């Protein structure tokens, strides 16, 4: 099933609130915010510019494994500044492919270089399931309608 739905549509159905963190925040502060908001990644913002992405994976692999202190380490010290991003006009299918190819679970959405949202693999899976359910329902109604005549 092709998912020729733009990411702007998926974003429209998400909570519009976007939580971010400063590069100067401690890793502990970032993890605490992610736990409070039940999210797996935080865009790292330097002013209005996307400086990177902090994820649970960063914490596990760059703090825990190396015995660093999350209360002393700054987010800027462990994030990768190379972030795979998308635009509102990109399509769900393209974004799933990007996530798979780049082995990432979150894609910041930029419009004119301004962060307007973030899409997770969970968002795309939920969207795909909903779209498939809707398609199945339409087919069932069509079949039921044509057999009732």
Order of alpha helices (4+ residues) and beta strands (2+ residues): alpha-beta-alpha-beta-beta-alpha-beta-alpha-beta-beta-alpha
